[in-house]
């Protein structure tokens, strides 16, 4: 199981901010899909 919170923390310091934003958009979409 992927833990998004743990996944996001190390990435924030080493990945391009644009990729962080894109990742967060995908994450939000996945989370909203899980709610339905």
mmCIF file of the N, C-alpha and C atoms, coordinates in Angstrom:
data_MODEL
# 
_entry.id   MODEL 
# 
loop_
_atom_site.group_PDB 
_atom_site.id 
_atom_site.type_symbol 
_atom_site.label_atom_id 
_atom_site.label_alt_id 
_atom_site.label_comp_id 
_atom_site.label_asym_id 
_atom_site.label_entity_id 
_atom_site.label_seq_id 
_atom_site.pdbx_PDB_ins_code 
_atom_site.Cartn_x 
_atom_site.Cartn_y 
_atom_site.Cartn_z 
_atom_site.occupancy 
_atom_site.B_iso_or_equiv 
_atom_site.pdbx_formal_charge 
_atom_site.auth_seq_id 
_atom_site.auth_comp_id 
_atom_site.auth_asym_id 
_atom_site.auth_atom_id 
_atom_site.pdbx_PDB_model_num 
ATOM 1   N N  . UNK A 1 1  ? 0.841   -1.193 0.000   1.00 0.00 ? 1  UNK A N  1 
ATOM 2   C CA . UNK A 1 1  ? 0.000   0.000  0.000   1.00 0.00 ? 1  UNK A CA 1 
ATOM 3   C C  . UNK A 1 1  ? 0.879   1.247  0.000   1.00 0.00 ? 1  UNK A C  1 
ATOM 4   N N  . UNK A 1 2  ? 0.522   2.190  -0.842  1.00 0.00 ? 2  UNK A N  1 
ATOM 5   C CA . UNK A 1 2  ? 1.289   3.431  -0.922  1.00 0.00 ? 2  UNK A CA 1 
ATOM 6   C C  . UNK A 1 2  ? 0.747   4.435  0.079   1.00 0.00 ? 2  UNK A C  1 
ATOM 7   N N  . UNK A 1 3  ? 1.643   4.997  0.877   1.00 0.00 ? 3  UNK A N  1 
ATOM 8   C CA . UNK A 1 3  ? 1.243   6.043  1.818   1.00 0.00 ? 3  UNK A CA 1 
ATOM 9   C C  . UNK A 1 3  ? 1.579   7.385  1.179   1.00 0.00 ? 3  UNK A C  1 
ATOM 10  N N  . UNK A 1 4  ? 0.557   8.096  0.721   1.00 0.00 ? 4  UNK A N  1 
ATOM 11  C CA . UNK A 1 4  ? 0.782   9.347  0.001   1.00 0.00 ? 4  UNK A CA 1 
ATOM 12  C C  . UNK A 1 4  ? 1.513   10.384 0.846   1.00 0.00 ? 4  UNK A C  1 
ATOM 13  N N  . UNK A 1 5  ? 1.212   10.426 2.141   1.00 0.00 ? 5  UNK A N  1 
ATOM 14  C CA . UNK A 1 5  ? 1.855   11.417 2.996   1.00 0.00 ? 5  UNK A CA 1 
ATOM 15  C C  . UNK A 1 5  ? 3.352   11.161 3.107   1.00 0.00 ? 5  UNK A C  1 
ATOM 16  N N  . UNK A 1 6  ? 3.715   9.891  3.293   1.00 0.00 ? 6  UNK A N  1 
ATOM 17  C CA . UNK A 1 6  ? 5.137   9.557  3.375   1.00 0.00 ? 6  UNK A CA 1 
ATOM 18  C C  . UNK A 1 6  ? 5.807   9.754  2.023   1.00 0.00 ? 6  UNK A C  1 
ATOM 19  N N  . UNK A 1 7  ? 5.050   9.501  0.967   1.00 0.00 ? 7  UNK A N  1 
ATOM 20  C CA . UNK A 1 7  ? 5.600   9.629  -0.381  1.00 0.00 ? 7  UNK A CA 1 
ATOM 21  C C  . UNK A 1 7  ? 5.893   11.093 -0.708  1.00 0.00 ? 7  UNK A C  1 
ATOM 22  N N  . UNK A 1 8  ? 5.032   11.986 -0.200  1.00 0.00 ? 8  UNK A N  1 
ATOM 23  C CA . UNK A 1 8  ? 5.142   13.398 -0.543  1.00 0.00 ? 8  UNK A CA 1 
ATOM 24  C C  . UNK A 1 8  ? 6.293   14.092 0.182   1.00 0.00 ? 8  UNK A C  1 
ATOM 25  N N  . UNK A 1 9  ? 6.577   13.709 1.412   1.00 0.00 ? 9  UNK A N  1 
ATOM 26  C CA . UNK A 1 9  ? 7.577   14.425 2.196   1.00 0.00 ? 9  UNK A CA 1 
ATOM 27  C C  . UNK A 1 9  ? 8.981   14.424 1.590   1.00 0.00 ? 9  UNK A C  1 
ATOM 28  N N  . UNK A 1 10 ? 9.559   13.264 1.253   1.00 0.00 ? 10 UNK A N  1 
ATOM 29  C CA . UNK A 1 10 ? 10.899  13.280 0.678   1.00 0.00 ? 10 UNK A CA 1 
ATOM 30  C C  . UNK A 1 10 ? 10.928  13.914 -0.711  1.00 0.00 ? 10 UNK A C  1 
ATOM 31  N N  . UNK A 1 11 ? 9.833   13.775 -1.439  1.00 0.00 ? 11 UNK A N  1 
ATOM 32  C CA . UNK A 1 11 ? 9.786   14.304 -2.797  1.00 0.00 ? 11 UNK A CA 1 
ATOM 33  C C  . UNK A 1 11 ? 9.853   15.831 -2.807  1.00 0.00 ? 11 UNK A C  1 
ATOM 34  N N  . UNK A 1 12 ? 9.272   16.456 -1.793  1.00 0.00 ? 12 UNK A N  1 
ATOM 35  C CA . UNK A 1 12 ? 9.168   17.911 -1.765  1.00 0.00 ? 12 UNK A CA 1 
ATOM 36  C C  . UNK A 1 12 ? 10.542  18.586 -1.791  1.00 0.00 ? 12 UNK A C  1 
ATOM 37  N N  . UNK A 1 13 ? 11.561  17.905 -1.258  1.00 0.00 ? 13 UNK A N  1 
ATOM 38  C CA . UNK A 1 13 ? 12.879  18.522 -1.164  1.00 0.00 ? 13 UNK A CA 1 
ATOM 39  C C  . UNK A 1 13 ? 13.748  18.246 -2.387  1.00 0.00 ? 13 UNK A C  1 
ATOM 40  N N  . UNK A 1 14 ? 13.339  17.305 -3.230  1.00 0.00 ? 14 UNK A N  1 
ATOM 41  C CA . UNK A 1 14 ? 14.217  16.894 -4.328  1.00 0.00 ? 14 UNK A CA 1 
ATOM 42  C C  . UNK A 1 14 ? 13.577  16.959 -5.709  1.00 0.00 ? 14 UNK A C  1 
ATOM 43  N N  . UNK A 1 15 ? 12.264  17.165 -5.762  1.00 0.00 ? 15 UNK A N  1 
ATOM 44  C CA . UNK A 1 15 ? 11.558  17.141 -7.038  1.00 0.00 ? 15 UNK A CA 1 
ATOM 45  C C  . UNK A 1 15 ? 11.108  18.549 -7.423  1.00 0.00 ? 15 UNK A C  1 
ATOM 46  N N  . UNK A 1 16 ? 11.081  18.801 -8.727  1.00 0.00 ? 16 UNK A N  1 
ATOM 47  C CA . UNK A 1 16 ? 10.632  20.086 -9.254  1.00 0.00 ? 16 UNK A CA 1 
ATOM 48  C C  . UNK A 1 16 ? 9.234   20.423 -8.726  1.00 0.00 ? 16 UNK A C  1 
ATOM 49  N N  . UNK A 1 17 ? 9.030   21.673 -8.268  1.00 0.00 ? 17 UNK A N  1 
ATOM 50  C CA . UNK A 1 17 ? 7.722   22.071 -7.730  1.00 0.00 ? 17 UNK A CA 1 
ATOM 51  C C  . UNK A 1 17 ? 6.567   21.799 -8.682  1.00 0.00 ? 17 UNK A C  1 
ATOM 52  N N  . UNK A 1 18 ? 6.829   21.900 -9.982  1.00 0.00 ? 18 UNK A N  1 
ATOM 53  C CA . UNK A 1 18 ? 5.757   21.621 -10.951 1.00 0.00 ? 18 UNK A CA 1 
ATOM 54  C C  . UNK A 1 18 ? 5.326   20.168 -10.852 1.00 0.00 ? 18 UNK A C  1 
ATOM 55  N N  . UNK A 1 19 ? 6.293   19.288 -10.609 1.00 0.00 ? 19 UNK A N  1 
ATOM 56  C CA . UNK A 1 19 ? 5.969   17.870 -10.478 1.00 0.00 ? 19 UNK A CA 1 
ATOM 57  C C  . UNK A 1 19 ? 5.201   17.618 -9.193  1.00 0.00 ? 19 UNK A C  1 
ATOM 58  N N  . UNK A 1 20 ? 5.530   18.369 -8.136  1.00 0.00 ? 20 UNK A N  1 
ATOM 59  C CA . UNK A 1 20 ? 4.795   18.242 -6.874  1.00 0.00 ? 20 UNK A CA 1 
ATOM 60  C C  . UNK A 1 20 ? 3.344   18.627 -7.100  1.00 0.00 ? 20 UNK A C  1 
ATOM 61  N N  . UNK A 1 21 ? 3.128   19.728 -7.810  1.00 0.00 ? 21 UNK A N  1 
ATOM 62  C CA . UNK A 1 21 ? 1.762   20.183 -8.073  1.00 0.00 ? 21 UNK A CA 1 
ATOM 63  C C  . UNK A 1 21 ? 1.005   19.146 -8.882  1.00 0.00 ? 21 UNK A C  1 
ATOM 64  N N  . UNK A 1 22 ? 1.656   18.611 -9.911  1.00 0.00 ? 22 UNK A N  1 
ATOM 65  C CA . UNK A 1 22 ? 1.017   17.600 -10.751 1.00 0.00 ? 22 UNK A CA 1 
ATOM 66  C C  . UNK A 1 22 ? 0.704   16.349 -9.942  1.00 0.00 ? 22 UNK A C  1 
ATOM 67  N N  . UNK A 1 23 ? 1.648   15.957 -9.096  1.00 0.00 ? 23 UNK A N  1 
ATOM 68  C CA . UNK A 1 23 ? 1.445   14.786 -8.246  1.00 0.00 ? 23 UNK A CA 1 
ATOM 69  C C  . UNK A 1 23 ? 0.257   15.001 -7.318  1.00 0.00 ? 23 UNK A C  1 
ATOM 70  N N  . UNK A 1 24 ? 0.175   16.198 -6.733  1.00 0.00 ? 24 UNK A N  1 
ATOM 71  C CA . UNK A 1 24 ? -0.931  16.490 -5.821  1.00 0.00 ? 24 UNK A CA 1 
ATOM 72  C C  . UNK A 1 24 ? -2.271  16.451 -6.541  1.00 0.00 ? 24 UNK A C  1 
ATOM 73  N N  . UNK A 1 25 ? -2.303  16.912 -7.786  1.00 0.00 ? 25 UNK A N  1 
ATOM 74  C CA . UNK A 1 25 ? -3.548  16.874 -8.560  1.00 0.00 ? 25 UNK A CA 1 
ATOM 75  C C  . UNK A 1 25 ? -3.978  15.426 -8.800  1.00 0.00 ? 25 UNK A C  1 
ATOM 76  N N  . UNK A 1 26 ? -3.024  14.586 -9.159  1.00 0.00 ? 26 UNK A N  1 
ATOM 77  C CA . UNK A 1 26 ? -3.325  13.170 -9.383  1.00 0.00 ? 26 UNK A CA 1 
ATOM 78  C C  . UNK A 1 26 ? -3.762  12.515 -8.078  1.00 0.00 ? 26 UNK A C  1 
ATOM 79  N N  . UNK A 1 27 ? -3.052  12.847 -6.989  1.00 0.00 ? 27 UNK A N  1 
ATOM 80  C CA . UNK A 1 27 ? -3.388  12.290 -5.682  1.00 0.00 ? 27 UNK A CA 1 
ATOM 81  C C  . UNK A 1 27 ? -4.815  12.664 -5.299  1.00 0.00 ? 27 UNK A C  1 
ATOM 82  N N  . UNK A 1 28 ? -5.151  13.940 -5.479  1.00 0.00 ? 28 UNK A N  1 
ATOM 83  C CA . UNK A 1 28 ? -6.506  14.395 -5.129  1.00 0.00 ? 28 UNK A CA 1 
ATOM 84  C C  . UNK A 1 28 ? -7.554  13.672 -5.965  1.00 0.00 ? 28 UNK A C  1 
ATOM 85  N N  . UNK A 1 29 ? -7.249  13.443 -7.242  1.00 0.00 ? 29 UNK A N  1 
ATOM 86  C CA . UNK A 1 29 ? -8.193  12.743 -8.102  1.00 0.00 ? 29 UNK A CA 1 
ATOM 87  C C  . UNK A 1 29 ? -8.384  11.303 -7.626  1.00 0.00 ? 29 UNK A C  1 
ATOM 88  N N  . UNK A 1 30 ? -7.281  10.647 -7.275  1.00 0.00 ? 30 UNK A N  1 
ATOM 89  C CA . UNK A 1 30 ? -7.377  9.273  -6.790  1.00 0.00 ? 30 UNK A CA 1 
ATOM 90  C C  . UNK A 1 30 ? -8.169  9.208  -5.491  1.00 0.00 ? 30 UNK A C  1 
ATOM 91  N N  . UNK A 1 31 ? -7.908  10.142 -4.590  1.00 0.00 ? 31 UNK A N  1 
ATOM 92  C CA . UNK A 1 31 ? -8.615  10.149 -3.313  1.00 0.00 ? 31 UNK A CA 1 
ATOM 93  C C  . UNK A 1 31 ? -10.097 10.399 -3.517  1.00 0.00 ? 31 UNK A C  1 
ATOM 94  N N  . UNK A 1 32 ? -10.439 11.304 -4.428  1.00 0.00 ? 32 UNK A N  1 
ATOM 95  C CA . UNK A 1 32 ? -11.856 11.585 -4.678  1.00 0.00 ? 32 UNK A CA 1 
ATOM 96  C C  . UNK A 1 32 ? -12.524 10.383 -5.342  1.00 0.00 ? 32 UNK A C  1 
ATOM 97  N N  . UNK A 1 33 ? -11.779 9.678  -6.201  1.00 0.00 ? 33 UNK A N  1 
ATOM 98  C CA . UNK A 1 33 ? -12.327 8.469  -6.832  1.00 0.00 ? 33 UNK A CA 1 
ATOM 99  C C  . UNK A 1 33 ? -12.608 7.399  -5.778  1.00 0.00 ? 33 UNK A C  1 
ATOM 100 N N  . UNK A 1 34 ? -11.733 7.319  -4.779  1.00 0.00 ? 34 UNK A N  1 
ATOM 101 C CA . UNK A 1 34 ? -11.916 6.318  -3.728  1.00 0.00 ? 34 UNK A CA 1 
ATOM 102 C C  . UNK A 1 34 ? -13.152 6.613  -2.885  1.00 0.00 ? 34 UNK A C  1 
ATOM 103 N N  . UNK A 1 35 ? -13.526 7.871  -2.816  1.00 0.00 ? 35 UNK A N  1 
ATOM 104 C CA . UNK A 1 35 ? -14.679 8.258  -2.002  1.00 0.00 ? 35 UNK A CA 1 
ATOM 105 C C  . UNK A 1 35 ? -16.006 7.869  -2.635  1.00 0.00 ? 35 UNK A C  1 
ATOM 106 N N  . UNK A 1 36 ? -15.972 7.536  -3.930  1.00 0.00 ? 36 UNK A N  1 
ATOM 107 C CA . UNK A 1 36 ? -17.232 7.198  -4.608  1.00 0.00 ? 36 UNK A CA 1 
ATOM 108 C C  . UNK A 1 36 ? -17.460 5.702  -4.700  1.00 0.00 ? 36 UNK A C  1 
# 
